[in-house]
Amino acid sequence: MNNKITQLFNIKVPVIQAGMIWCSGWKLASAVSNAGGLGLIGSGSMYPDVLKEHIQKCKKATNKPFGVNVPMLYPDIDKHIEIIISEGVKVVFVSAGNPKTWTQKLKDNGITVVHVVSNAKFAKKAEEAGVDAIVAEGFEAGGHNGREETTTLCLIPLVKQAVKIPVIAAGGIGTGRTMLAAMALGADGVQIGSRFVASEEASADINFKNSVISSQEGDTKLMLKQLTPVRLLKNKFFQAVQEAENNCASTEDLIKLLGRSRAKKGMFEGNLDEGELEIGQIAALIREIIPAKAIIDEIVAEYNEARLELMKLEIAI
């Protein structure tokens, strides 16, 4: 497929692997890039020296384009930006902050910049800031999410209408059919997170991966809206948060309950009771852990099959 996104990133397939904390290191990013998509290193869970190591290993593992995802809430973001520039990374996805803060500096250094948004208002602001593309992430997505709770089905047309730059759909996408649906809504490409968590190359703990492939419909819910909304897989920690929120816990109480390193404990260390397990609603459709290349091949094959099926449909008026 040749379109705005494949041309922008010089990739074969308009599939971007989300830069997920604790799940997307150099092994996953390089595997996705080698398979024809765009792999992203998730820097939000990395100290600056760790990020540098992952970038250097990724450069050795692939000669294809790859990028780094940078949450702007990260305390050492200035160090991350300098490492990204000095290591010659060509693509950066930014989220959770003002796109004006770093876009110009990154672009001055020859870096393609993409900003993640959850509504059309911020999509416009990101375009005005000079980013090259938008990721429009719907309510179905795992991890941190928008307060508006706008679903991908509604969000993509709204953002597409609001901006002129390419739009990448995210949230609830993990199969070829969901990718085709997003493209039919106007997306130029898709960003996929949860499906790649259940890949052999993901740095997530095997206990977390197994909990993802065994999850069912309704096993995730958007929580902690008083802090930063995050979609979680239901477990003992989830139940504690839900009980606290039902009892009208204060923001301070929720911060204390959350504590430190909850996501690391759950996703990276495999503590399925006390850890924070971030995953999207699409997890209910994931049933096996396979290599990243097999995931992309499967998505592309299903996309093409579904597209041919739709071409046979006619609506008589």
PALUMMI-514318 format. One line per field, with one value per residue (C-alpha): residue number from 0; y, z, x. Coordinates in Angstrom, 1 decimal, always signed. Layout:
N
k	[NUM, ...]
y	[Y, ...]
z	[Z, ...]
x	[X, ...]
***
This chain:
317
k	[0, 1, 2, 3, 4, 5, 6, 7, 8, 9, 10, 11, 12, 13, 14, 15, 16, 17, 18, 19, 20, 21, 22, 23, 24, 25, 26, 27, 28, 29, 30, 31, 32, 33, 34, 35, 36, 37, 38, 39, 40, 41, 42, 43, 44, 45, 46, 47, 48, 49, 50, 51, 52, 53, 54, 55, 56, 57, 58, 59, 60, 61, 62, 63, 64, 65, 66, 67, 68, 69, 70, 71, 72, 73, 74, 75, 76, 77, 78, 79, 80, 81, 82, 83, 84, 85, 86, 87, 88, 89, 90, 91, 92, 93, 94, 95, 96, 97, 98, 99, 100, 101, 102, 103, 104, 105, 106, 107, 108, 109, 110, 111, 112, 113, 114, 115, 116, 117, 118, 119, 120, 121, 122, 123, 124, 125, 126, 127, 128, 129, 130, 131, 132, 133, 134, 135, 136, 137, 138, 139, 140, 141, 142, 143, 144, 145, 146, 147, 148, 149, 150, 151, 152, 153, 154, 155, 156, 157, 158, 159, 160, 161, 162, 163, 164, 165, 166, 167, 168, 169, 170, 171, 172, 173, 174, 175, 176, 177, 178, 179, 180, 181, 182, 183, 184, 185, 186, 187, 188, 189, 190, 191, 192, 193, 194, 195, 196, 197, 198, 199, 200, 201, 202, 203, 204, 205, 206, 207, 208, 209, 210, 211, 212, 213, 214, 215, 216, 217, 218, 219, 220, 221, 222, 223, 224, 225, 226, 227, 228, 229, 230, 231, 232, 233, 234, 235, 236, 237, 238, 239, 240, 241, 242, 243, 244, 245, 246, 247, 248, 249, 250, 251, 252, 253, 254, 255, 256, 257, 258, 259, 260, 261, 262, 263, 264, 265, 266, 267, 268, 269, 270, 271, 272, 273, 274, 275, 276, 277, 278, 279, 280, 281, 282, 283, 284, 285, 286, 287, 288, 289, 290, 291, 292, 293, 294, 295, 296, 297, 298, 299, 300, 301, 302, 303, 304, 305, 306, 307, 308, 309, 310, 311, 312, 313, 314, 315, 316]
y	[+0.0, +3.4, +6.4, +9.5, +7.5, +5.0, +8.0, +10.1, +7.3, +5.4, +2.2, -0.5, -0.9, +2.0, +0.2, +1.9, +0.0, +2.1, +3.2, +1.5, +1.9, -1.3, -3.2, -1.7, -1.8, -2.1, -5.8, -5.0, -1.8, -3.3, -6.4, -4.3, -2.1, -5.1, -6.4, -3.3, -1.2, +1.6, +0.4, +2.8, +2.6, +3.6, +6.0, +6.8, +4.0, +4.5, +6.5, +8.6, +6.1, +3.2, +5.0, +5.6, +1.9, +0.9, +3.3, +2.1, -1.6, -0.8, +0.8, -2.4, -4.6, -2.9, -0.7, +0.4, +3.5, +3.4, +6.1, +7.0, +7.8, +10.6, +11.3, +15.0, +14.4, +12.6, +14.5, +14.1, +14.9, +17.4, +14.7, +12.3, +14.9, +15.5, +11.8, +11.4, +14.2, +13.1, +9.4, +10.5, +9.2, +10.4, +10.0, +11.1, +10.6, +12.9, +12.9, +14.2, +17.8, +21.0, +20.1, +23.6, +22.8, +20.5, +20.4, +23.1, +21.9, +18.4, +19.6, +21.9, +18.7, +16.9, +14.8, +13.9, +14.8, +13.1, +14.2, +12.0, +13.5, +12.4, +15.2, +17.4, +20.6, +19.4, +18.0, +21.5, +22.9, +20.2, +21.0, +24.7, +23.8, +22.3, +18.5, +16.3, +13.9, +13.2, +10.1, +10.3, +7.8, +6.7, +5.7, +2.0, +2.4, +1.0, +3.0, +6.7, +8.0, +11.1, +12.5, +13.0, +9.2, +9.7, +6.3, +5.8, +5.5, +9.1, +10.5, +9.7, +11.6, +14.5, +14.8, +14.2, +17.1, +19.3, +19.0, +18.7, +16.7, +12.9, +11.1, +7.9, +6.0, +4.4, +2.7, -0.6, -1.6, -4.9, -6.8, -6.4, -5.7, -3.0, -1.5, -1.4, +0.2, +2.9, +3.6, +3.7, +6.5, +8.5, +7.4, +7.3, +4.7, +2.9, +2.8, -0.6, -1.2, -4.0, -6.6, -6.0, -6.5, -10.1, -10.5, -12.6, -9.5, -7.3, -6.6, -7.2, -10.0, -13.4, -13.3, -10.0, -11.3, -14.4, -12.3, -10.3, -13.3, -14.8, -11.6, -11.4, -8.7, -6.3, -7.1, -3.6, -0.2, +3.4, +4.4, +7.1, +9.9, +12.4, +11.9, +10.8, +8.5, +5.0, +1.8, -1.1, -4.8, -5.8, -7.3, -6.8, -3.3, -2.3, -3.4, -1.3, +1.8, +1.1, +0.8, +4.0, +5.9, +4.6, +5.9, +9.4, +9.2, +12.5, +13.1, +12.8, +9.5, +8.1, +9.3, +7.5, +4.4, +4.4, +4.8, +4.4, +1.9, +0.3, -0.1, -1.6, -4.0, -5.2, -5.1, -5.6, -7.6, -9.7, -9.0, -9.6, -8.7, -5.5, -4.2, -1.7, -3.6, -1.2, -2.7, -1.8, -3.3, -5.1, -7.5, -9.5, -10.5, -11.5, -15.2, -16.0, -14.7, -14.7, -12.9, -9.2, -10.1, -12.7, -10.1, -7.7, -10.4, -11.5, -8.0, -7.2, -10.5, -10.0, -6.3, -7.4, -10.2, -7.9, -5.2, -7.7, -8.8, -5.2, -4.5, -7.2, -5.4, -3.1, -0.9, -0.5, +2.7]
z	[+0.0, -0.9, +0.8, +2.9, +5.9, +4.1, +2.2, +5.4, +7.2, +4.2, +5.3, +3.4, +5.5, +7.3, +10.6, +13.6, +16.7, +19.7, +22.1, +25.2, +28.6, +29.8, +26.7, +23.7, +23.8, +20.9, +20.2, +19.5, +17.6, +15.4, +14.7, +13.6, +11.4, +9.8, +9.0, +7.1, +9.7, +12.0, +15.3, +18.3, +21.4, +24.4, +26.3, +29.1, +31.3, +30.6, +32.2, +29.7, +29.7, +29.1, +26.2, +24.6, +24.9, +23.3, +20.4, +19.7, +19.9, +17.6, +15.0, +15.0, +14.7, +11.8, +8.8, +8.5, +9.9, +13.6, +16.1, +19.8, +21.7, +24.2, +26.8, +27.7, +31.3, +31.7, +34.2, +32.2, +28.8, +27.9, +28.3, +26.2, +23.4, +23.4, +23.2, +20.4, +18.4, +19.1, +18.1, +14.8, +15.4, +12.5, +13.9, +17.3, +18.5, +21.4, +23.8, +27.0, +26.7, +24.6, +21.1, +20.8, +23.5, +21.4, +17.9, +16.4, +18.0, +16.7, +13.2, +13.2, +13.6, +10.7, +12.8, +11.7, +14.5, +15.3, +18.1, +19.9, +20.7, +21.9, +20.4, +17.4, +19.4, +20.3, +16.8, +15.4, +18.0, +17.1, +13.4, +14.2, +16.1, +12.9, +13.5, +10.5, +11.4, +14.1, +16.0, +16.9, +19.8, +20.7, +24.1, +23.4, +23.7, +26.5, +28.8, +29.3, +27.5, +26.8, +29.3, +26.5, +26.1, +22.4, +20.5, +17.5, +15.3, +16.1, +16.7, +13.3, +11.1, +13.5, +13.5, +9.7, +9.2, +11.5, +10.0, +6.7, +7.8, +7.8, +10.5, +12.2, +13.9, +17.3, +19.9, +19.4, +16.4, +16.3, +13.3, +9.6, +9.7, +12.4, +10.3, +7.2, +9.3, +10.4, +6.9, +5.7, +8.3, +6.7, +8.5, +6.6, +8.8, +12.2, +15.4, +17.3, +20.9, +22.6, +19.9, +20.0, +23.8, +23.0, +20.8, +21.4, +21.2, +23.6, +26.8, +28.9, +31.4, +30.3, +33.1, +31.7, +28.2, +29.3, +31.1, +27.9, +25.7, +28.4, +28.9, +27.8, +26.7, +29.6, +31.4, +31.0, +32.2, +32.1, +35.7, +37.7, +35.9, +38.7, +38.0, +34.4, +32.9, +32.2, +30.8, +33.1, +33.1, +36.1, +39.0, +42.8, +42.3, +39.9, +42.5, +45.2, +42.9, +42.0, +45.7, +46.5, +43.7, +44.7, +48.2, +46.7, +47.5, +47.2, +44.6, +47.3, +48.4, +44.9, +44.4, +47.7, +46.5, +43.2, +44.7, +42.7, +39.9, +39.7, +35.9, +36.2, +38.9, +36.7, +33.1, +33.4, +36.6, +36.2, +39.5, +38.3, +41.7, +42.8, +39.4, +37.1, +33.9, +31.0, +28.0, +25.4, +24.8, +21.7, +24.1, +24.1, +20.5, +21.1, +21.7, +21.1, +21.5, +18.2, +16.6, +15.5, +11.9, +12.1, +13.6, +10.7, +8.1, +9.7, +9.8, +6.2, +5.0, +6.8, +5.7, +2.0, +2.4, +4.1, +1.5, -1.3, +0.5, +0.7, -2.9, -3.7, -1.7, -3.5, -2.0, -4.2, -4.0]
x	[+0.0, +1.3, -0.4, +0.4, +1.6, +3.8, +5.4, +5.8, +7.7, +9.1, +7.5, +5.6, +2.5, +0.6, +0.8, +2.5, +3.3, +2.3, +5.1, +3.8, +5.5, +7.2, +6.1, +7.9, +11.6, +14.1, +13.2, +9.6, +10.3, +12.9, +10.8, +7.8, +10.0, +11.7, +8.2, +7.2, +5.5, +6.9, +8.2, +8.3, +10.4, +8.3, +10.5, +8.0, +9.3, +13.0, +15.8, +17.8, +20.7, +18.3, +16.6, +20.0, +20.8, +17.5, +18.0, +21.5, +20.4, +17.4, +19.7, +21.8, +18.7, +17.1, +18.0, +14.4, +12.8, +11.8, +10.8, +10.5, +7.3, +7.8, +5.1, +5.7, +4.8, +8.1, +10.3, +13.5, +12.0, +14.7, +17.4, +15.3, +15.0, +18.7, +19.4, +16.9, +18.6, +22.2, +21.4, +19.8, +16.3, +14.1, +10.6, +9.1, +5.6, +4.7, +1.7, +0.3, +1.3, +1.5, +2.8, +4.4, +6.9, +9.2, +7.9, +10.0, +13.2, +12.6, +11.8, +14.8, +16.8, +15.2, +12.8, +9.2, +6.9, +3.5, +1.2, -1.3, -4.7, -8.1, -10.3, -10.5, -9.7, -6.2, -5.8, -6.1, -3.7, -1.2, -1.5, -1.0, +2.2, +3.6, +3.4, +3.5, +0.7, -1.9, -2.7, -6.4, -6.9, -10.4, -11.9, -11.3, -7.5, -5.5, -3.3, -3.9, -6.9, -9.0, -11.5, -14.1, -14.5, -15.1, -15.0, -12.7, -15.8, -16.8, -13.3, -11.7, -14.2, -14.2, -10.4, -10.2, -12.6, -10.6, -7.1, -5.4, -2.4, -2.4, -4.5, -3.5, -6.3, -5.8, -8.0, -9.8, -7.7, -5.8, -7.1, -7.3, -11.0, -10.7, -7.9, -10.1, -12.9, -10.6, -9.4, -13.0, -13.6, -10.8, -7.7, -4.4, -2.9, -3.4, -1.5, -1.8, -0.8, -2.6, -2.1, +1.6, +1.7, +0.9, +3.9, +7.0, +9.2, +7.2, +9.1, +6.0, +6.1, +4.7, +2.1, +0.8, +0.8, -1.2, -3.7, -4.2, -4.9, -7.2, -9.3, -12.9, -15.3, -15.9, -12.7, -11.3, -12.6, -11.5, -10.4, -8.7, -10.5, -9.7, -6.0, -5.2, -7.8, -6.3, -7.9, -7.1, -7.6, -9.7, -7.6, -7.2, -5.7, -8.5, -11.0, -9.3, -9.4, -13.1, -14.0, -12.1, -13.9, -17.3, -16.6, -15.8, -12.1, -10.2, -7.5, -4.9, -6.3, -6.2, -2.6, -1.7, -3.5, -1.7, +1.7, +4.8, +5.7, +2.3, +2.5, +6.0, +4.9, +2.0, +3.2, +6.9, +7.2, +4.1, +2.3, -1.2, -2.8, -1.1, +0.1, -1.5, -2.5, -3.0, -4.6, -7.3, -10.8, -9.4, -7.7, -11.0, -10.2, -6.5, -6.0, -2.3, +1.2, +3.0, +5.9, +5.4, +5.9, +3.2, +0.9, +1.5, +1.1, -2.1, -3.5, -2.6, -4.1, -7.4, -7.5, -7.2, -9.7, -12.3, -11.7, -12.5, -15.6, -16.9, -16.2, -18.8, -21.5, -23.9, -26.6, -29.7, -31.7]
***
